[in-house]
Each structure stands twice: as structure tokens, then as C-alpha cells.
């Protein structure tokens, strides 16, 4: 089949002018890289000229008879020897020159440059371009005899860039192979003659582009050790092949070909040279080194490249980092030199068995600095496995602030306070170290006074957000801040902190599951079981198998969601697994939420005593910490409610009394204490509808939107006063909202009451309603924007607002619209 080419308007104009005046002088240059159709164009020009009775000579014919008056047509002028180029220059200089010359932009000898200059004086050169989609489709139609499907045109365009030679090559191979829409092996094989003719430097540059497509040509030539002049020549030669697109990248079909047809040893040598050169100039090597995985490449430079690439991959892909460190050892790096980083990579990837094995070996044999790093890795692994006491011992030995968290979490308060007093961080005040110190202080505050703990922990979380994705943490500041928030009813704050941590990927993939589980827990407490299930499912989709700490929380969540949905069968199905996890997990301060939830479920299933040892341990733990209200109140609430479920008022009474004793320390505790007394009234049958309704509304306004309607509904069932029953049922319906909506409705706002907002909250509310930004509010009130956000979140949670618009509506009722001052 003849090549298909539609002559450009310039070419037709040129041929027409010669046809109208065969004796007219003409000088024309056709310039394009290889494969763009220069030879095909010259063939068509010859045909057009002969059809117009214009005599045409080849270069050989013109040299044989220099006296003949004809148009001399010359192809591949860039390959001509010097004497033939001199002849063409002589022809071009003549007054009545009739000369058409096609050549590549490289190589450009002085004689070719002189000839090009002479030709270009008469007219600009004809610069051939790749085919567009229409041109590709036309070429395919001519070859295949039918209109090509869109998928074929897409393949040809993406793989060949529209270079006519490669379009034809792939089309011929596809037709002969009758293959689906992919580049056939025959098309790849067709590149071999072109590669054989390449200048060695050009071939090496093209191979480098194939092996490292992300590097620009200028960087590649530097890495390949080429001086400026040689680099310019080689780059020009590469462009002249036609294998590069307009941006200098290797065409996909050419990349397939050169990687498939180049000997493996040659590819390996070029790759190693690129890696070594990049390391010497201090650049990243991950993309260069990755193709060497599995090749068996070895040697000092290769091993160093694998090691550096592992360091680069550690933050984004700890699994890949582990592979690279293993490859570095296989290539010659001493295992001890990368053991700490291998252990960290394994831990961040969730492979705690490998992490603990490597860390244990380092603790026995490594130097002091490496042993400290190994202790931190092992401490993190053990914390995720629920062994907080052992984790604390390792962190204490390494001198880490995380030891304080573990010691407090396991009841060793005096020792933790001694460490806090002694701890002096000797290194630079980097964000990670500062956040760890804040974290330790925040946890300590939570068991001493509780007042400032949430603010301290949220600050630590904000501090760690920019760098936290690379840190190996036993628990994140966001997770601990959320736990504190959930224990004191600050559900909106917990959700905000966790969402920011998820967006920042704090703690890497290792912590993502825990963050989502805590989000699910907050949704469950708010009565939004649909959202809780969705977050639990998201946590389940995180890579890897959950360790004991996360598995316990996930299992307790399933139990809690099923219980709130009154699905006793589901509770029973999950119970055995959940209890087994609770038995295996040592009781610590940060596992009280699942323990409390499972305590209620156990009573509901008639197995109240099955968790008695764990509850006893929890009591001892809290006692050693001085019974901190922030951590104790929620467990007391669960134990009181479990006793109510079991119809044991005597067992419920001590917990209700304990809640009453701390009611003045936080509005959330007050709501729990009032509701606990209400449940005791329900059990005794002495139901005061005013007190019950107040308690139920208090629970709902505190965020416990399932518990509030539950209390009102159960009181309505048990009262013997019909009017009280109807009133309490109406209250339960109002608090519960529409069935199946997945969440309770917004609680009724205390419209216009003077005590609905604190003085500071009222100041913030007035400015929010006026449309002032958080940053400007902070400036006016001399507080931080974060504190403003905290106040708004508290008001939104208190009024059970589902959106910012809902909150603004409520605040306008309370403070009225006020213009900004």
C-alpha cells in the first residue's frame, strides 16, 4: 500500500508555481525529525512536478550532468558527504537555482548550515508536524479499508504522538496480527534498525529517558556525565530521531521499544550511572532506584542508592521503604546500618512482628542511639497491641516523653510526675518534640484537674499536623484529645480534631484506623448509628489487620451500635468475640470507653459478671490516679446504666452518688448525674415528670441523643399517671425525632434566656452573627482563632446544630443580629 500524505497548502502552492512556470527558479527546504514524512513528501512533489511536465533530477543525476536544467530534489541532506554538500551550495548560490532539499535538524554540519541559510533566504523552511487525530484516522482508513474505531485512534495518538512512521508501523502490525488495541510485538521489533544506526550518546540518552521518564533532558545529560557542548549535540540528536514529543519526553511506543530491545546489562549500567550521579549531586533517587528492585543489582553505589531511596519512601510508603532497605542489605549494606529504619518502616506499615523482631535485636546489640530508636519502635508496636505498661517501660528507658502517657495510662502517676519534672529535651525544639511534650502535659492535666487538658491536647494535635504523617507514635495527640473530649461530652470538638488529623494523615496509615474508630464512637454516642456504621466501615477498609487496641474498640462499637438499634441478636452474635478481646486487652485509662459499653451489653445478655475482673482492675487503676472525674464519670455512667438494665437499684446507687459528687465540675457530668438520679426514680417507680423531662432534655442537650429519649420513654412506660405518661411520651418523641433518620433532631434552643451562653460565648456569638472571621474575632477579643473555633464548636454541640447555618439561626435568636463594630 502506498504511503498516504495530504500535501500542505504551502507544498501545493510551490508545486503549482513550478507547474505554471517550469523554468522559474526555486529554493525550498523541508525540515523535520525522522519519521515525520519528509521522504513521502518529496515523492509527492516529484509526482506533482512530473505531472506538470517539470523535469526532476536526483542528486546523483545532477552530479552526472551538471548542465541539465531541472529541479534537483535531495533527501536526507544531513547525511551527505562534504563534497556533495559543496555542490548543493554551489547550486543554491546560482541565480536561477532550482533546488528542493529535505533534512533533519541534526546533525547540522557547517556546510548544511550554509545551505540552509541560502535556501531560507528565498522562503521559510517547510516544518512538518505530527498528524492530528483527523490525520491519524485518515491514515488508518487508508490502510484498513474502513473507518477506524475511536479506541484505535486513541491508541495511535497516545502511543505514537502522531509521528507518521510510527502510526504506520503500529497500523501494519495491528493489521497483520489482527490483535486487540495494544501495541504488537512486531511494531516494537521494527525499531531495531533505527536503534542500530543511533549515535551511542544519543542511544544512551534515549535509554536514560526510558528508564527515568521523570527527569528532563538537561538533568539527564548532566547525570550521564556529558559536557555542555556534547550535551547539546546529543540532545539535538535525540530530538532529530522523531522519538520525542514536543516537550522532550520519549514517545510511549519508543519507550516500550528501547526498554524491550536494549540488552539487560546495558540498561542496568545506565540505571546505576544515573543513580550514582544523582546521589553525588544530592538529588532524590527513589524514581531512579525503584526499577532496580528485583534485578539483583549490587555494589556499594547501588546499595547506597537503595538505602537513600528507602529513606525517601518512608513517609509515603513504608512498605516500599522496607523493600528498599532489604534490597540495600542484599546489595551490600550492613544489616545493622539500616536495622532501625527497617524496624520503623515495618511498624509504620503495621507489620509489628517484623518491627518487634528487628527492634529486639537492636536492643541487644546496637549502639546507644540505635537502641533508643529501637525502644521507641517497640514501644509503639506494644502500645497498638494493648500492652501499654510494657510500652511505657521501653519509652522510659529511651528517655521519650511518651513514657509519661503510658505510665499515667497504667496508673503510675507518681513516677510519671517525676519524669515530667525531670524531663529536659536537649535537642532542637522541633514540632514533633514540642508536640510530644505538650501531649504528656495534656494527659497529666486530664487526671489532675481536667480543666485545661482538652485545650492542651488540641494544641499538641495542631502543632503536629504539618509533620505528623512521618512520625511513629504510640497514640496521636488527636486520638487522645478526642478521647478526652468524648469523656466530657465535647463531641463536636472530638470530631473536628479527628477530621483535621485524618486530613493531615497524622501518624500515617498506622493511625488512620484509630482516628476513624473514634469518629464512629462519637457518632454512636450522639445517637447517629448510621454515621457510626459508615465510619466503622471506613476504618475496616484501612489496610492491614487491626491490632488488639483497635480490634477491641471496633468490636465494642459493633456492640454499642447494635444495642442502640435494639438488635439483641446482633449484640449476642458479637458478644463472645468482644469479650475475648476485652479479656486479652489489659485495662488502661484509654480503654475505658469500650469496657463501659461492653459492661452494659453483658448485663443486657444476662452475663453481668463476665467482665467483673476487668471492672475491678479499672477501679484499682482509677483509684491509683486519684479517681479523676474526667475519666471516671463516663465509666460510672456505664456501670450505673448496666445496673439499671439489670434492675439492680442497689448496685446503681453508688455510681449515681459518685456522679453527683462531681456534677459541679463540668456541665456534662451534671447532665449524667441528673439522669442517673432520674433512672433510679424510674426503677423505684417514684416518677416526677418534671424531673424526668429535665433530665432527658439535659442528656440530649449534652449530646447523648439516644440516651435522652430512652430515659423519657422508659419513665413513660413505668408511670401509673396517665397524664404523666402522655407528657413523657411526647417528650421522648420530640427528643428522638423522625424514625429512621439516623440521628435525633436538633434540641430546642433556650431562646433568649440570659444564661444560655457564658459571657465569653456571647461575645463570640455576637461577632459570628455579624459575619466577622475567626481570626478577626480572636484579634478583637485577645484570644487565638483556635479558641474561637473551640467556642463555636461547643455552642454548635450544645444546641445540637447539624450545620453552620443551623448554628447561626440559633445564635440570632439568642443575641440578635448585630453589625460589626
WOFEN-V217490 format. One record per residue. RES is the residue in one letter. SS is DSSP state (helix for helix, strand for strand, loop for the rest). Layout:
res = <RES/RES>
ss = <SS/SS>
//
This chain:
res = <X/X/X/X/X/X/X/X/X/X/X/X/X/X/X/X/X/X/X/X/X/X/X/X/X/X/X/X/X/X/X/X/X/X/X/X/X/X/X/X/X/X/X/X/X/X/X/X/X/X/X/X/X/X/X/X/X/X/X/X/X/X/X/X/X/X/X/X/X/X/X/X/X/X/X/X/X/X/X/X/X/X/X/X/X/X/X/X/X/X/X/X/X/X/X/X/X/X/X/X/X/X/X/X/X/X/X/X/X/X/X/X/X/X/X/X/X/X/X/X/X/X/X/X/X/X/X/X/X/X/X/X/X/X/X/X/X/X/X/X/X/X/X/X/X/X/X/X/X/X/X/X/X/X/X/X/X/X/X/X/X/X/X/X/X/X/X/X/X/X/X/X/X/X/X/X/X/X/X/X/X/X/X/X/X/X/X/X/X/X/X/X/X/X/X/X/X/X/X/X/X/X/X/X/X/X/X/X/X/X/X/X/X/X/X/X/X/X/X/X/X/X/X/X/X/X/X/X/X/X/X/X/X/X/X/X/X/X/X/X/X/X/X/X/X/X/X/X/X/X/X/X/X/X/X/X/X/X/X/X/X/X/X/X/X/X/X/X/X/X/X/X/X/X/X/X/X/X/X/X/X/X/X/X/X/X/X/X/X/X/X/X/X/X/X/X/X/X/X/X/X/X/X/X/X/X/X/X/X/X/X/X/X/X/X/X/X/X/X/X/X/X/X/X/X/X/X/X/X/X/X/X/X/X/X/X/X/X/X/X/X/X/X/X/X/X/X/X/X/X/X/X/X/X/X/X/X/X/X/X/X/X/X/X/X/X/X/X/X/X/X/X/X/X/X/X/X/X/X/X/X/X/X/X/X/X/X/X/X/X/X/X/X/X/X/X/X/X/X/X/X/X/X/X/X/X/X/X/X/X/X/X/X/X/X/X/X/X/X/X/X/X/X/X/X/X/X/X/X/X/X/X/X/X/X/X/X/X/X/X/X/X/X/X/X/X/X/X/X/X/X/X/X/X/X/X/X/X/X/X/X/X/X/X/X/X/X/X/X/X/X/X/X/X/X/X/X/X/X/X/X/X/X/X/X/X/X/X/X/X/X/X/X/X/X/X/X/X/X/X/X/X/X/X/X/X/X/X/X/X/X/X/X/X/X/X/X/X/X/X/X/X/X/X/X/X/X/X/X/X/X/X/X/X/X/X/X/X/X/X/X/X/X/X/X/X/X/X/X/X/X/X/X/X/X/X/X/X/X/X/X/X/X/X/X/X/X/X/X/X/X/X/X/X/X/X/X/X/X/X/X/X/X/X/X/X/X/X/X/X/X/X/X/X/X/X/X/X/X/X/X/X/X/X/X/X/X/X/X/X/X/X/X/X/X/X/X/X/X/X/X/X/X/X/X/X/X/X/X/X/X/X/X/X/X/X/X/X/X/X/X/X/X/X/X/X/X/X/X/X/X/X/X/X/X/X/X/X/X/X/X/X/X/X/X/X/X/X/X/X/X/X/X/X/X/X/X/X/X/X/X/X/X/X/X/X/X/X/X/X/X/X/X/X/X/X/X/X/X/X/X/X/X/X/X/X/X/X/X/X/X/X/X/X/X/X/X/X/X/X/X/X/X/X/X/X/X/X/X/X/X/X/X/X/X/X/X/X/X/X/X/X/X/X/X/X/X/X/X/X/X/X/X/X/X/X/X/X/X/X/X/X/X/X/X/X/X/X/X/X/X/X/X/X/X/X/X/X/X/X/X/X/X/X/X/X/X/X/X/X/X/X/X/X/X/X/X/X/X/X/X/X/X/X/X/X/X/X/X/X/X/X/X/X/X/X/X/X/X/X/X>
ss = <loop/loop/loop/loop/loop/loop/loop/loop/helix/helix/helix/helix/helix/helix/helix/helix/helix/helix/helix/helix/loop/loop/loop/loop/loop/strand/strand/strand/strand/strand/strand/loop/loop/loop/loop/loop/loop/helix/helix/helix/helix/helix/helix/helix/helix/helix/helix/helix/helix/helix/helix/loop/loop/loop/loop/strand/strand/loop/helix/helix/helix/helix/helix/helix/loop/loop/loop/loop/loop/loop/strand/strand/strand/strand/loop/loop/helix/helix/helix/loop/loop/helix/helix/helix/helix/helix/helix/helix/helix/helix/helix/helix/helix/loop/loop/loop/loop/strand/strand/strand/strand/strand/strand/loop/loop/loop/loop/loop/loop/helix/helix/helix/helix/helix/helix/helix/helix/helix/helix/helix/helix/helix/loop/loop/loop/strand/strand/loop/loop/loop/loop/loop/helix/helix/helix/helix/helix/helix/helix/helix/helix/helix/helix/helix/loop/loop/loop/loop/loop/helix/helix/helix/helix/helix/helix/helix/helix/helix/helix/helix/loop/loop/loop/helix/helix/helix/helix/helix/helix/helix/helix/helix/helix/helix/helix/helix/helix/loop/loop/loop/loop/loop/loop/loop/helix/helix/helix/helix/helix/loop/loop/helix/helix/helix/helix/helix/helix/loop/loop/helix/helix/helix/helix/helix/helix/helix/helix/helix/helix/helix/helix/loop/loop/loop/loop/loop/helix/helix/helix/helix/helix/helix/helix/loop/loop/loop/loop/helix/helix/helix/helix/helix/helix/helix/helix/helix/helix/helix/helix/helix/loop/loop/loop/strand/loop/loop/loop/loop/loop/strand/loop/helix/helix/helix/helix/helix/helix/helix/helix/helix/helix/loop/loop/helix/helix/helix/helix/helix/helix/helix/helix/helix/helix/helix/helix/helix/helix/helix/helix/helix/loop/loop/loop/loop/loop/helix/helix/helix/helix/helix/loop/loop/loop/loop/loop/loop/loop/loop/loop/helix/helix/helix/helix/helix/helix/helix/helix/helix/helix/helix/helix/helix/helix/loop/loop/loop/loop/helix/helix/helix/helix/helix/helix/helix/helix/helix/helix/helix/helix/helix/helix/loop/loop/loop/helix/helix/helix/helix/helix/helix/helix/helix/helix/helix/helix/helix/helix/helix/loop/loop/loop/helix/helix/helix/helix/helix/helix/helix/helix/helix/helix/helix/helix/helix/helix/loop/loop/helix/helix/helix/helix/helix/helix/helix/helix/helix/helix/helix/helix/helix/helix/helix/helix/helix/loop/loop/loop/helix/helix/helix/helix/helix/helix/helix/helix/helix/helix/helix/loop/loop/loop/helix/helix/helix/helix/helix/helix/helix/helix/loop/loop/loop/helix/helix/helix/helix/helix/helix/helix/helix/helix/helix/loop/loop/loop/loop/loop/loop/loop/loop/helix/helix/helix/helix/helix/helix/helix/helix/helix/helix/helix/helix/helix/helix/helix/helix/helix/helix/loop/loop/loop/loop/helix/helix/helix/helix/helix/helix/helix/helix/helix/helix/helix/helix/loop/loop/loop/helix/helix/helix/loop/loop/loop/loop/loop/loop/helix/helix/helix/helix/helix/helix/helix/helix/helix/helix/helix/loop/loop/loop/helix/helix/helix/helix/helix/helix/helix/helix/helix/helix/helix/helix/helix/helix/loop/loop/loop/helix/helix/helix/helix/helix/helix/helix/helix/helix/helix/helix/helix/helix/helix/helix/helix/helix/helix/loop/loop/loop/helix/helix/helix/helix/helix/helix/helix/helix/helix/helix/helix/helix/loop/loop/loop/loop/loop/loop/loop/helix/helix/helix/helix/helix/helix/helix/helix/helix/helix/helix/helix/helix/helix/helix/helix/helix/loop/loop/loop/helix/helix/helix/helix/helix/helix/helix/helix/helix/helix/helix/helix/helix/helix/helix/helix/helix/loop/loop/loop/loop/helix/helix/helix/helix/helix/helix/helix/helix/helix/helix/helix/helix/helix/helix/helix/helix/loop/loop/loop/helix/helix/helix/helix/helix/helix/helix/helix/helix/helix/helix/helix/helix/helix/helix/helix/helix/loop/loop/loop/loop/helix/helix/helix/helix/helix/helix/helix/helix/helix/helix/helix/helix/helix/helix/helix/helix/helix/loop/loop/loop/helix/helix/helix/helix/helix/helix/helix/helix/helix/helix/helix/helix/helix/loop/helix/helix/helix/loop/helix/helix/helix/helix/helix/helix/helix/helix/helix/helix/helix/helix/helix/helix/helix/helix/helix/helix/loop/loop/loop/loop/helix/helix/helix/helix/helix/helix/helix/helix/helix/helix/helix/helix/helix/loop/loop/loop/helix/helix/helix/helix/helix/helix/helix/helix/helix/helix/helix/helix/helix/helix/loop/loop/loop/helix/helix/helix/helix/helix/helix/helix/helix/helix/helix/helix/helix/helix/helix/helix/loop/loop/loop/loop/loop/loop/loop/loop/loop/loop/loop/loop/loop/loop/loop/loop/loop/loop/loop/loop/loop/loop/helix/helix/helix/helix/helix/helix/helix/helix/helix/helix/helix/loop/loop/loop/loop/helix/helix/helix/helix/helix/helix/helix/helix/loop/loop/loop/helix/helix/helix/helix/helix/helix/helix/helix/helix/helix/helix/helix/helix/helix/loop/loop/loop/loop/loop/helix/helix/helix/helix/helix/helix/helix/helix/helix/helix/helix/helix/loop/loop/loop/loop/loop/loop>
//
